[in-house]
């Protein structure tokens, strides 16, 4: 069995107010959840304007 040990993930983030071209693809550290939180893996999502 192959164990995945990545420490980063891709995230679409908005750093400033603006139009549809403002969101940027960033590579960020995977958040660490605490005892009262869950971490959900999302394979796909969409934003329809």
Secondary structure, DSSP 4 states (H G I P E B T S, - for coil): -PPP---EEEEEE--SS-STT--EEEEEEPPPP-TT------S------
